[in-house]
């Protein structure tokens, strides 16, 4: 066996192996010549730019990555602005008529560089940092916990940040979360192996970092993987060897580590869970609704041939249901890694139990995508069905990389001859089968689907994927190219397996060559999937929209344009939004006034909400009274308004309609009536409902007779609104922002009750006279979360200071 390089050389090689692929994949973005955001989609009239930018070639290319542009970048900018003003963002006033800012990964470690340097160019360096975190964690896990040789550990570490899930979800919180999975497993391993140590503190911090990534359901799946690893693999050693006392200490360390880590995140986790519980999307999941049902065995080829079913980007079409982000392609770890290296993992006798665990983990991770009976039934059970199991493929991708690293280690050490022969035969058979399927696909194209797209173009129907009939030929070439690459890789794999069967891969040169080819395969896939867009397309200012936002005429509703949450960037307050939950009360309120032909997205009911437009006698636009109540003062379009509606302003490709009947955000209705919420809803939809005339509450507020008064907003921050009110008679001051638990009020410095008005708004009762009213938001569960986090910090400090007698190893 060759002598391993010195420690400093190993560190340098690890950093190089992790950094060079990122430089190849995201080089333009790292040097500031392109953006790691698909902002080219902003060039569409239905999104943002109604008029093209002179001299900028904008052709949208990645159509399934809308969240990066519509949601996450506006959210990062909002957080950065709030932090610079000395506030932690708790409330988002721009979407859903106001909503808790609870689910955005505010505290993700990977977002911290952006807050320090709030620029879109920072995102590429965040991606590089994420690759370093994932790769270094994997290297330490492979070396220290699994005792792999240097080259196999280096290979696994270099490949992990380039797996399908990490590449497809670049820029999403989901990718932030899985970067900590190796650290989580390493911490679990050390905690079990060294129960009389401080390893559990590392587990606590790894758990906290995983949860704070922001994707709570994926974080839960990561914790599930760590639990399976600790319970079924590591603790089983103690049981088999009858070391019951050690077993108890190890379990106590795991429970304490996971528990402290979860409690550390309580200020984020509890408000997020509370907010999600009031969401229409989560409620639909619990009732059995499936946004992304299982696919079946037709998803299997994507494990080794991630482009075989096409993609949702320019130059390709998707030939099976669903988009590529949510597909089995997320489990891709490379054809060579999966088929030419992973089978040799079982040649290492000392890693055989670990290999069995990783194989089982790969199956569990793919169970939903492949519709494996039993597993799918379990995942559909109540409570368990709240998780997104189609994304569990990240565990399969990790398992495949780990098996490839162990396989490379087995080849280096020689392994058992009989096991090597069996692995070689299996590998050759699967490689030939995969290569044969790729060859078939290179000849037999999915022509019916391509022709269907061509027919759509011929009929004049627009297609986001096909700008012209000429692109059909590019799609055909793309399918043949990727299928041909699969054939070539299968042949290369067979050659290397043949060398391995003769023991020739025990030599350094062919093993390094195989590792570099496997890494190059992943780099090619990552490069072809990477986003690159012109910096000039990064939310360019639109004068007419900026002028409209400065007028503060109430909420602005985009119809056929400005999907949520782009309105945040312009400064518009909107009824629409997208945060993964959709507040159930607002979704239910707006459903009856939605344009009948609109089909809301199952995962974003209000992202593209379109109301029915009417016409007043004076030619101005007329909206449903519910929208008047919600202070929708303007409607913007990127095409001439229907029915000759009067135009309030026009410019930059936009038409603006003014809703003269809309209430201001702060107003005093003439009278107040008490009615149950169900009755209120019926009254709100009546054509004669006028929010200025009447407001509904669910409990008596002590008001009799008509009210008369006025109010205006004097100043506000996202979670505090100060109003000035002049009341000629006692009455109810209504703020046309969403009511939600956590809002409190004071009148002239004294606490006052906040009432739920018209089923979704908030209000406060005022006596006659001049008054100052302040609404303040503080999430109900935030205080409990801070207490729990404080207890966790105290426990971790005590854990650190305990006089440990030393550590033991097995």
C-alpha positions in Angstrom: 0.0 0.0 0.0 1.3 3.4 -0.9 2.3 5.8 1.8 -0.3 8.5 2.3 0.7 12.2 1.7 1.5 14.4 4.7 -1.3 16.1 6.6 -0.8 19.5 5.1 -0.6 18.0 1.6 -3.9 16.1 2.3 -5.6 19.3 3.4 -4.4 21.2 0.3 -5.5 18.3 -2.0 -8.9 18.3 -0.3 -9.4 22.0 -0.8 -8.3 21.8 -4.4 -10.6 18.8 -5.1 -13.6 20.7 -3.7 -12.8 24.1 -5.2 -11.8 23.3 -8.8 -15.1 21.6 -9.7 -16.9 24.7 -8.3 -14.7 27.0 -10.4 -15.5 25.0 -13.5 -19.2 24.9 -12.8 -19.7 28.4 -11.5 -16.6 30.2 -12.8 -18.4 33.1 -14.5 -20.5 33.8 -11.4 -17.5 33.6 -9.0 -15.7 36.3 -11.0 -18.8 38.5 -11.3 -19.4 38.0 -15.1 -22.8 36.2 -14.5 -25.3 35.6 -11.8 -26.2 32.4 -10.2 -29.8 33.3 -10.4 -32.2 32.7 -13.4 -33.1 36.3 -13.6 -33.4 35.9 -17.4 -37.0 34.8 -16.6 -37.7 38.4 -15.6 -37.6 39.3 -19.3 -41.1 37.9 -19.7 -44.1 40.2 -19.8 -45.9 37.8 -17.5 -43.2 38.2 -14.9 -41.5 41.6 -14.8 -40.1 43.3 -17.8 -42.9 44.4 -20.1 -40.3 46.1 -22.4 -36.9 44.6 -23.3 -33.7 46.1 -22.1 -31.7 47.5 -25.0 -28.6 45.6 -25.8 -29.3 42.7 -23.4 -30.1 39.3 -24.9 -32.6 37.8 -22.5 -33.9 34.3 -23.3 -35.3 32.5 -20.3 -33.7 29.1 -19.9 -34.6 27.5 -16.5 -38.3 27.5 -16.0 -38.6 25.3 -13.0 -36.4 27.6 -10.8 -38.9 30.4 -10.3 -38.6 30.3 -6.5 -35.0 31.5 -6.7 -36.2 34.7 -8.4 -39.7 35.2 -7.1 -39.2 34.3 -3.4 -35.7 33.6 -2.1 -33.8 36.6 -3.5 -36.5 39.1 -2.5 -36.6 37.4 0.9 -32.8 37.7 1.3 -32.9 41.4 0.4 -35.7 42.0 2.9 -33.8 40.3 5.7 -30.6 42.2 4.8 -32.5 45.6 4.9 -34.1 44.8 8.2 -30.9 43.7 9.8 -29.1 46.8 8.7 -31.9 48.9 10.3 -31.3 47.0 13.5 -34.4 44.8 13.4 -34.9 41.0 13.2 -37.6 40.4 10.6 -40.7 38.9 12.2 -43.5 40.2 9.9 -43.7 40.6 6.1 -46.1 43.4 5.3 -45.8 43.0 1.5 -47.5 39.6 0.9 -50.8 38.1 1.9 -52.0 41.5 3.3 -49.3 40.9 5.9 -48.0 37.5 7.1 -45.5 36.2 9.7 -42.0 36.0 8.3 -41.5 32.6 9.9 -40.4 30.1 7.2 -37.6 32.0 5.5 -34.2 30.7 6.5 -33.2 33.9 8.2 -30.7 32.2 10.5 -29.1 29.8 8.0 -25.3 30.0 8.3 -25.1 30.1 4.5 -27.1 33.3 4.3 -24.8 35.2 6.7 -22.3 36.1 3.9 -25.2 37.7 2.0 -26.2 39.8 5.0 -22.7 41.1 5.3 -22.3 41.7 1.6 -25.9 42.0 0.2 -25.1 41.5 -3.5 -26.2 38.8 -6.0 -22.6 38.1 -6.7 -22.2 36.8 -3.2 -24.5 33.8 -4.1 -21.8 32.1 -6.1 -19.4 32.3 -3.2 -22.1 30.9 -0.9 -22.3 28.0 -3.2 -18.6 27.4 -3.0 -18.8 27.7 0.8 -21.6 25.1 0.8 -19.5 22.7 -1.2 -16.6 23.1 1.3 -18.9 22.5 4.2 -20.4 19.3 2.7 -17.1 18.0 1.3 -15.0 18.6 4.4 -17.7 17.0 6.6 -17.9 14.0 4.2 -14.1 13.6 4.2 -14.0 13.6 8.0 -16.8 11.1 8.2 -15.1 8.8 5.7 -11.7 9.1 7.3 -12.3 9.3 11.1 -15.5 7.4 11.4 -15.2 4.8 8.6 -11.4 4.6 8.4 -11.2 4.8 4.7 -7.9 5.4 3.0 -7.0 8.9 1.8 -7.9 8.6 -1.9 -11.3 7.0 -1.4 -12.2 9.6 1.3 -11.0 12.4 -1.0 -13.0 11.0 -3.9 -16.2 10.7 -1.9 -15.8 14.2 -0.5 -15.2 15.7 -3.9 -18.2 14.0 -5.4 -20.8 14.7 -2.7 -21.3 18.5 -3.5 -21.9 17.5 -7.2 -24.7 14.9 -6.7 -28.0 15.4 -8.4 -29.9 16.9 -5.4 -27.2 19.4 -4.5 -26.9 20.5 -8.2 -30.6 20.7 -9.0 -31.4 22.6 -5.8 -28.5 25.0 -6.0 -29.5 28.2 -4.2 -32.4 26.7 -2.3 -32.6 26.1 1.4 -32.9 22.4 0.7 -29.3 22.4 -0.5 -28.2 24.3 2.6 -29.7 21.7 4.8 -28.2 18.6 3.2 -24.7 20.2 3.3 -24.7 19.4 7.1 -25.7 15.8 6.7 -22.1 14.4 6.8 -21.5 16.5 9.9 -24.6 15.2 11.5 -23.6 11.5 10.9 -20.1 12.2 12.1 -21.4 13.7 15.3 -23.8 10.7 15.8 -20.9 8.3 15.3 -18.6 10.1 17.8 -21.4 10.4 20.3 -22.1 6.7 20.2 -18.5 5.7 20.2 -17.4 8.1 22.9 -20.3 8.5 25.3 -18.1 9.8 28.1 -17.0 12.8 26.1 -18.2 16.2 24.7 -19.1 14.7 21.3 -22.8 15.2 22.0 -22.1 19.0 22.0 -21.0 18.7 18.4 -24.2 16.7 17.7 -26.3 19.6 19.2 -24.6 22.2 16.9 -24.9 19.9 13.8 -28.6 19.4 14.6 -29.2 23.1 15.0 -27.3 24.0 11.8 -29.4 21.4 9.9 -32.7 22.8 11.1 -31.7 26.5 10.7 -31.1 25.8 7.0 -34.8 26.6 6.6 -36.3 23.6 4.9 -37.9 22.1 8.0 -39.3 19.0 6.2 -35.9 18.1 4.6 -34.2 18.8 8.0 -36.6 16.3 9.6 -35.6 13.7 7.0 -31.9 14.4 7.7 -32.5 13.9 11.4 -34.3 10.7 10.5 -31.2 9.5 8.5 -29.0 10.3 11.5 -31.3 8.4 13.8 -31.3 5.4 11.6 -27.6 5.5 11.4 -27.1 5.8 15.2 -29.8 3.3 16.2 -29.5 0.6 13.6 -25.8 0.6 13.0 -23.8 2.0 15.8 -25.9 1.1 18.8 -26.4 -2.4 17.4 -22.7 -3.0 18.2 -23.3 -2.4 21.9 -26.4 -4.7 21.9 -24.5 -7.5 20.1 -21.6 -7.2 22.5 -23.9 -6.9 25.6 -22.4 -3.6 26.7 -25.6 -2.4 28.2 -24.1 0.3 30.4 -22.3 1.8 27.4 -25.5 1.5 25.4 -27.4 3.5 28.0 -24.7 6.2 28.0 -24.6 6.3 24.2 -28.4 6.7 23.9 -28.4 9.3 26.6 -25.7 11.2 24.6 -27.7 11.0 21.4 -30.9 12.1 23.0 -29.2 15.0 24.8 -27.4 16.1 21.6 -30.4 16.0 19.4 -32.6 17.5 22.1 -30.2 20.4 22.8 -29.8 21.1 19.1 -33.6 21.2 18.5 -34.1 23.5 21.5 -31.3 25.8 20.2 -33.5 26.4 17.1 -36.7 26.9 19.1 -37.0 30.6 18.3 -37.1 29.8 14.6 -38.7 26.3 14.8 -41.7 27.1 17.0 -43.0 30.2 15.2 -42.5 28.3 11.9 -44.5 25.3 13.0 -47.2 27.6 14.4 -47.5 29.5 11.1 -47.4 26.3 9.0 -50.3 24.9 11.1 -52.5 27.7 9.9 -51.6 27.1 6.2 -53.9 25.8 3.5 -51.1 23.7 2.0 -50.1 21.9 5.1 -53.8 21.2 5.9 -54.2 19.7 2.4 -51.2 17.5 2.9 -52.6 16.2 6.2 -55.9 15.4 4.5 -54.2 13.2 2.0 -53.6 15.5 -0.9 -50.4 14.7 -2.9 -48.8 17.5 -4.9 -46.2 15.1 -6.3 -47.5 11.5 -6.3 -45.1 8.6 -6.7 -43.8 8.0 -10.2 -43.0 4.3 -10.4 -40.2 2.3 -12.0 -40.0 4.6 -15.0 -38.0 6.9 -12.8 -35.3 4.3 -12.2 -33.1 5.2 -15.2 -32.5 8.7 -13.9 -30.3 7.3 -11.1 -27.5 6.8 -13.7 -28.8 8.8 -16.7 -30.2 12.0 -15.2 -31.0 13.6 -18.6 -32.7 10.5 -20.0 -36.2 11.9 -19.4 -35.4 15.4 -20.4 -35.5 18.6 -18.3 -37.5 21.7 -17.7 -35.1 24.1 -19.3 -34.5 25.5 -22.8 -33.3 22.9 -25.3 -35.2 20.1 -23.7 -38.6 18.8 -22.7 -39.7 16.6 -19.9 -41.2 13.3 -21.1 -42.5 12.0 -17.8 -44.7 13.6 -15.2 -43.2 16.2 -12.8 -40.3 18.5 -13.0 -36.7 17.5 -12.8 -36.0 19.1 -9.4 -38.5 16.9 -7.8 -37.5 13.7 -9.7 -35.3 10.7 -9.1 -32.5 12.6 -10.8 -31.8 14.1 -7.4 -30.4 10.7 -6.4 -27.8 10.9 -9.2 -24.2 10.3 -8.0 -22.7 9.5 -11.4 -23.0 6.4 -13.6 -19.4 5.4 -12.9 -19.7 5.9 -9.2 -23.0 4.0 -8.9 -22.3 1.1 -11.3 -18.6 0.8 -11.5 -17.5 1.6 -8.0 -20.4 1.1 -5.6 -20.6 -2.7 -6.2 -17.1 -3.2 -4.9 -18.0 -1.7 -1.5 -19.0 -5.2 -0.3 -15.5 -6.5 -1.0 -14.4 -4.9 2.2 -15.4 -7.2 5.0 -15.0 -4.6 7.8 -17.5 -2.3 6.0 -20.1 -4.9 5.1 -22.6 -3.9 7.8 -22.1 -0.3 6.9 -22.7 -1.1 3.2 -25.9 -3.0 4.0 -27.1 0.1 5.9 -26.2 2.4 3.0 -28.0 0.2 0.5 -31.1 0.1 2.7 -30.9 3.9 3.1 -30.7 4.2 -0.7 -33.8 2.1 -1.1 -35.7 4.1 1.5 -34.7 7.4 -0.1 -36.1 6.2 -3.4 -39.2 4.5 -2.1 -41.6 7.3 -2.9 -40.2 8.1 -6.3 -40.2 4.4 -7.3 -43.6 3.8 -5.6 -42.3 0.8 -3.6 -45.2 -0.9 -1.8 -45.2 -0.8 1.9 -42.9 2.2 2.2 -45.4 4.4 0.3 -48.2 3.2 2.5 -46.2 4.1 5.6 -45.3 7.5 4.2 -49.0 8.2 3.6 -50.0 7.7 7.2 -51.3 10.7 9.2 -48.6 13.0 10.5 -46.0 11.3 8.4 -47.7 12.5 5.2 -46.7 16.1 6.1 -43.1 15.5 4.8 -41.9 15.7 1.2 -40.7 12.2 0.5 -40.0 12.9 -3.1 -37.1 14.9 -1.8 -35.8 12.0 0.3 -33.6 11.1 -2.7 -30.8 13.2 -1.2 -30.3 10.3 1.2 -29.9 8.0 -1.8 -27.4 10.3 -3.4 -25.4 10.4 -0.2 -25.6 6.6 0.1 -24.4 6.1 -3.5 -21.4 8.4 -3.0 -20.5 6.7 0.3 -20.7 3.2 -1.3 -18.5 4.5 -4.2 -15.9 5.7 -1.7 -16.0 2.4 0.2 -15.8 0.6 -3.2 -12.7 2.6 -4.1 -11.2 1.7 -0.7 -11.9 -1.9 -1.3 -10.2 -1.8 -4.7 -7.2 -0.2 -3.1 -6.9 -2.8 -0.4 -7.6 -5.7 -2.7 -10.6 -7.0 -0.9 -11.8 -10.6 -0.9 -11.2 -12.3 -4.3 -14.5 -14.1 -4.3 -16.4 -10.9 -3.4 -14.5 -9.0 -6.1 -15.5 -11.6 -8.7 -19.2 -11.4 -7.7 -19.1 -7.6 -7.7 -17.5 -7.5 -11.1 -20.1 -9.7 -12.6 -22.9 -7.7 -11.1 -21.3 -4.4 -12.2 -20.8 -5.6 -15.8 -24.3 -6.8 -16.1 -25.9 -3.6 -14.8 -23.5 -1.5 -16.9 -24.4 -3.4 -20.1 -28.1 -3.1 -19.3 -27.8 0.6 -18.7 -25.6 1.2 -21.7 -28.1 -0.8 -23.8 -31.0 1.3 -22.6 -29.1 4.5 -23.4 -28.2 3.2 -26.9 -31.9 2.5 -27.5 -32.9 5.9 -26.3 -30.3 7.5 -28.6 -32.0 5.8 -31.6 -35.6 5.8 -30.5 -36.4 9.4 -29.5 -39.6 10.4 -27.7 -40.9 11.6 -31.0 -44.6 11.8 -30.2 -43.9 14.3 -27.4 -41.6 16.3 -29.6 -44.2 16.3 -32.3 -46.9 17.4 -29.8 -44.7 20.4 -29.0 -44.3 21.1 -32.7 -48.0 21.0 -33.2 -48.5 23.5 -30.4 -46.1 25.9 -32.1 -47.8 25.4 -35.5 -51.1 26.3 -33.9 -49.7 29.5 -32.6 -49.8 28.5 -29.0 -46.9 29.8 -26.9 -44.5 27.4 -25.2 -42.1 28.5 -22.5 -39.6 25.8 -23.6 -39.7 26.2 -27.4 -39.2 29.7 -28.8 -39.2 28.5 -32.4 -39.6 25.3 -34.5 -35.8 25.3 -35.0 -35.4 24.4 -31.3 -37.1 21.1 -31.9 -33.9 19.9 -33.7 -31.9 21.1 -30.7 -34.1 19.0 -28.5 -33.5 15.9 -30.6 -29.8 16.5 -30.6 -29.8 16.9 -26.9 -31.5 13.6 -26.3 -29.1 11.8 -28.5 -26.1 13.6 -27.0 -26.9 12.7 -23.4 -27.9 9.1 -24.3 -24.7 8.7 -26.2 -22.7 10.0 -23.2 -24.4 7.3 -21.2 -23.3 4.6 -23.7 -19.8 5.9 -23.6 -19.7 5.9 -19.8 -21.1 2.4 -19.6 -18.3 1.2 -21.9 -15.7 3.0 -19.8 -17.2 1.4 -16.7 -17.0 -2.1 -18.2 -13.3 -1.5 -19.0 -12.5 -0.5 -15.4 -14.5 -3.3 -13.9 -12.5 -5.7 -16.1 -9.3 -4.2 -14.7 -10.7 -4.5 -11.2 -11.6 -8.2 -11.6 -8.0 -8.8 -12.3 -6.8 -6.8 -9.3 -5.2 -4.1 -11.4 -7.1 -1.3 -9.7 -5.1 -1.9 -6.6 -2.5 0.3 -8.3 -2.6 4.0 -7.8 -2.7 5.3 -11.4 -5.8 3.4 -12.6 -7.7 4.2 -9.4 -6.9 7.9 -9.7 -8.0 7.7 -13.3 -11.3 6.2 -12.4 -11.9 8.7 -9.6 -11.1 11.6 -12.0 -13.4 10.2 -14.7 -16.2 9.8 -12.1 -15.7 13.3 -10.9 -15.5 14.7 -14.5 -18.9 13.0 -15.2 -20.5 14.9 -12.3 -18.9 18.2 -13.3 -20.3 17.9 -16.8 -23.8 17.3 -15.4 -23.5 20.1 -12.9 -22.1 22.5 -15.6 -25.0 21.7 -18.0 -27.5 22.2 -15.2 -26.0 25.4 -13.8 -27.7 28.8 -14.0 -25.9 31.7 -15.7 -27.7 35.0 -16.4 -26.7 38.5 -17.3 -26.2 40.9 -14.3 -28.1 43.6 -16.2 -31.3 41.5 -15.7 -31.1 41.6 -11.9 -34.4 43.3 -11.1 -33.9 46.5 -13.2 -35.9 49.5 -11.9 -39.2 50.2 -13.7 -40.1 53.9 -13.3 -43.9 53.6 -13.5 -43.9 50.9 -10.8 -41.6 52.9 -8.6 -43.8 55.9 -9.0 -46.9 53.9 -8.1 -45.2 52.5 -5.0 -44.2 56.0 -3.9 -47.8 57.2 -4.0 -48.9 54.6 -1.3 -52.4 54.4 -2.7 -53.1 51.0 -1.0 -52.4 47.5 -2.2 -51.4 46.8 -5.8 -52.5 43.7 -7.6 -50.7 42.5 -10.7 -52.8 40.6 -13.2 -50.9 38.4 -15.5 -47.6 39.9 -14.3 -45.6 40.4 -11.1 -46.2 37.0 -9.5 -45.6 36.9 -5.8 -43.3 37.8 -4.2 -41.8 40.2 -6.8 -44.0 42.9 -5.5 -41.7 43.1 -2.4 -38.9 44.4 -4.5 -41.0 47.2 -6.0 -42.4 48.1 -2.6 -46.0 47.0 -3.4 -48.2 45.6 -0.7 -50.0 42.7 -2.2 -52.7 40.2 -1.4 -50.8 37.4 -3.1 -47.7 35.6 -1.8 -45.8 32.4 -1.7 -44.1 31.0 1.4 -45.0 27.3 1.2 -48.1 27.5 3.4 -50.7 30.0 2.0 -52.7 31.4 5.0 -55.9 29.4 5.1 -58.1 32.3 6.1 -57.0 34.4 3.2 -57.2 31.5 0.7 -60.7 30.8 1.8 -61.7 34.5 1.7 -60.4 35.1 -1.9 -61.6 31.8 -3.4 -65.1 33.1 -4.3 -63.8 36.2 -6.0 -61.2 34.5 -8.1 -61.5 34.5 -11.9 -63.4 31.3 -12.7 -61.0 30.0 -15.4 -57.9 30.5 -13.2 -56.4 27.2 -12.0 -54.3 27.9 -8.9 -51.1 26.1 -8.4 -51.5 23.3 -5.9 -48.4 24.4 -4.0 -49.0 28.2 -4.3 -52.7 29.0 -4.2 -52.3 32.8 -4.1 -49.1 33.3 -6.1 -50.9 34.2 -9.2 -54.4 35.1 -7.9 -56.5 36.8 -10.5 -59.8 38.5 -9.6 -62.8 39.3 -11.8 -62.7 42.8 -13.2 -65.9 44.8 -13.5 -66.6 48.3 -14.8 -68.2 51.3 -12.9 -70.4 53.8 -14.6 -67.5 56.2 -14.9 -65.4 53.6 -16.7 -63.1 52.9 -13.8 -62.3 49.3 -12.7 -64.7 47.7 -10.3 -63.5 44.9 -8.0 -65.4 42.7 -5.5 -66.2 44.5 -2.3 -63.9 42.0 -0.4 -61.0 43.5 -2.4 -62.2 47.0 -1.6 -62.1 46.0 2.1 -58.5 44.8 1.6 -57.4 48.2 0.3 -56.6 47.0 -3.2 -56.3 50.5 -4.7 -54.5 49.7 -8.0 -54.4 47.0 -10.6 -51.5 46.7 -13.0 -51.4 44.8 -16.3 -48.9 44.4 -19.2 -51.5 44.4 -21.9 -54.4 46.8 -22.7 -57.2 46.5 -20.1 -60.3 44.7 -21.2 -63.6 46.5 -21.9 -62.1 49.9 -22.4 -61.5 50.4 -18.7 -60.2 53.9 -17.7 -56.4 54.0 -17.4 -54.9 55.9 -14.5 -51.3 55.7 -15.8 -49.3 54.0 -18.5 -45.6 53.5 -19.2 -42.8 51.0 -19.5 -45.2 48.5 -21.0 -47.6 48.6 -18.0 -51.2 49.8 -17.7 -52.4 51.0 -14.3 -56.1 50.9 -13.3 -57.3 52.8 -10.2 -59.9 51.3 -7.9 -61.8 54.3 -6.5 -63.9 52.2 -4.2 -61.0 50.8 -2.2 -60.7 51.8 1.5 -57.5 53.3 2.8 -55.5 50.9 5.0 -56.7 52.8 8.1 -60.4 53.8 8.3 -63.4 54.1 10.6 -66.6 52.3 9.5 -69.9 53.9 10.3 -71.2 51.0 12.4 -70.2 47.7 13.9 -72.2 44.5 13.8 -71.7 41.3 15.8 -71.9 38.1 13.7 -70.3 34.6 13.7 -67.4 34.2 11.2 -69.5 32.0 8.8 -72.2 34.7 8.7 -69.6 37.4 8.2 -68.2 35.6 5.1 -71.7 35.5 3.5 -72.2 39.2 4.1 -68.8 40.1 2.7 -69.7 38.6 -0.7 -72.9 40.5 -1.1 -72.7 43.1 -3.9 -74.1 45.8 -1.5 -71.4 45.3 1.1 -69.6 48.5 1.7 -66.7 48.2 4.2 -67.0 52.0 5.0 -70.5 51.5 6.1 -70.3 48.4 8.3 -67.7 46.2 9.9 -68.3 42.8 11.5 -66.8 41.4 14.7 -67.3 38.1 16.6 -67.9 39.6 20.0 -69.5 42.6 21.5 -67.2 45.7 21.6 -69.5 48.1 23.5 -70.3 50.4 20.6 -73.8 51.8 20.0 -74.9 54.2 17.4 -73.1 55.4 14.3 -69.4 56.3 14.5 -67.6 59.2 12.8 -63.9 59.6 12.6 -60.7 59.4 10.5 -57.3 57.9 10.8 -54.0 57.7 9.0 -50.8 55.8 9.3 -48.2 58.1 10.8 -45.2 55.7 10.7 -44.5 52.0 10.4 -42.0 49.3 10.4 -42.7 45.7 9.4 -43.8 44.7 12.9 -45.0 48.0 14.3 -47.6 50.4 12.9 -48.3 53.8 14.5 -51.6 55.6 13.6 -53.2 58.9 14.4 -56.9 58.9 14.8 -59.5 61.7 15.2 -62.8 60.4 16.6 -65.9 62.6 16.7 -67.8 59.7 18.2 -66.6 56.4 19.7 -65.9 53.8 17.0 -63.8 51.0 15.6 -60.5 51.8 14.0 -59.8 49.2 11.3 -56.4 48.5 9.9 -56.8 46.7 6.6 -54.0 44.3 7.4 -54.4 40.6 8.2 -55.2 39.6 11.8 -53.1 36.9 13.2 -52.2 35.9 16.8 -49.3 37.9 18.1 -50.6 41.4 17.3 -51.2 43.7 20.3 -52.2 47.3 20.5 -51.9 50.3 22.7 -54.1 53.4 22.7 -52.4 56.5 24.0 -49.8 54.3 25.7 -52.4 51.9 27.4 -52.9 48.3 26.3 -56.0 47.8 24.2 -57.8 44.7 22.8 -57.2 43.8 19.2 -60.4 42.5 17.5 -60.7 40.3 14.4 -62.7 42.4 12.0 -64.4 41.1 8.8 -62.9 37.7 9.5 -59.4 38.6 8.5 -58.5 42.2 9.5 -57.6 43.7 12.8 -59.1 46.7 14.7 -59.3 48.5 18.0 -62.1 50.4 19.7 -61.5 54.1 20.3 -63.4 56.7 22.4 -64.1 60.2 21.1 -61.1 62.5 20.8 -57.6 62.4 19.3 -55.6 59.2 19.8 -52.3 57.6 19.1 -52.7 53.9 18.3 -49.7 51.5 18.0 -50.0 48.0 16.7 -47.0 45.7 17.6 -46.2 42.2 16.4 -44.5 39.6 18.5 -45.0 35.9 17.5 -46.8 34.0 20.3 -44.3 31.2 20.3 -41.2 33.3 20.1 -41.0 34.0 23.8 -41.2 30.2 24.6 -38.6 29.6 21.9 -36.2 32.0 23.4 -36.7 30.4 26.9 -36.1 27.0 25.5 -33.0 28.1 23.6 -31.7 29.7 26.8 -32.1 26.4 28.6 -30.3 24.6 25.8 -27.4 27.1 26.0 -27.2 26.6 29.8 -27.2 22.8 29.3 -24.5 23.0 26.7 -22.3 25.3 28.9 -22.7 22.9 31.8 -21.9 19.9 29.5 -18.8 21.7 28.4 -17.6 22.5 32.0 -18.3 19.0 33.3 -15.0 17.4 34.6 -14.9 14.5 32.0 -12.6 11.7 33.0 -11.6 11.1 29.4 -12.9 9.2 26.5 -13.2 5.6 25.6 -13.1 4.0 22.2 -14.2 0.6 21.0 
